[in-house]
Amino acid sequence: METPKWKPSKDEREVMEAVWMQVKGACEKLKEETNAKDGHIRKMLQEISDRYYS
């Protein structure tokens, strides 16, 4: 049985956009203050996602 695809409401999209801007800013700051590369940040975000949403 297939689960229906989730479609965010306008309010949910606005929240996701705000959160994304905060994450993006934090990632840019991390890159400026350390020698982290995009691959390192991608791996870190994937690990966080796996930990909380798996």
Contacts in CASP RR format, 6 or more apart in sequence:
PFRMAT RR
TARGET T0000
AUTHOR 0000-0000-0000
METHOD contacts of the structure
MODEL  1
METPKWKPSKDEREVMEAVWMQVKGACEKLKEETNAKDGHIRKMLQEISD
RYYS
8 16 0 8 1.000
23 45 0 8 1.000
27 41 0 8 1.000
27 45 0 8 1.000
30 36 0 8 1.000
30 41 0 8 1.000
31 37 0 8 1.000
31 38 0 8 1.000
31 41 0 8 1.000
END
